[in-house]
Amino acid sequence: MNNPKFDTYVAVFTTEDGKITTKFVTGVPGHNTAEWKSGQPAMKLSESYAKDIVFGLTLNGHPSAVVKALHGVEFTNP
């Protein structure tokens, strides 16, 4: 039996108009930066890198989490 494959993403929880919105990291342009642009597809990351990004985002006041999804499921930010 084959084991399912997963892709790893980083979800960032933001507040817009009093509502909590989930957005996914769409890019990591620099060593200490991450971005989550509207209308852009989520960036697939290695699990260890995703954990590092979540750690840094959370320390800087951006609640976030590692998300593992079945391979083939893709996310695009609203």
Helices and strands as residue ranges (DSSP letters): E 6-16, E 19-24, H 47-59, E 64-70
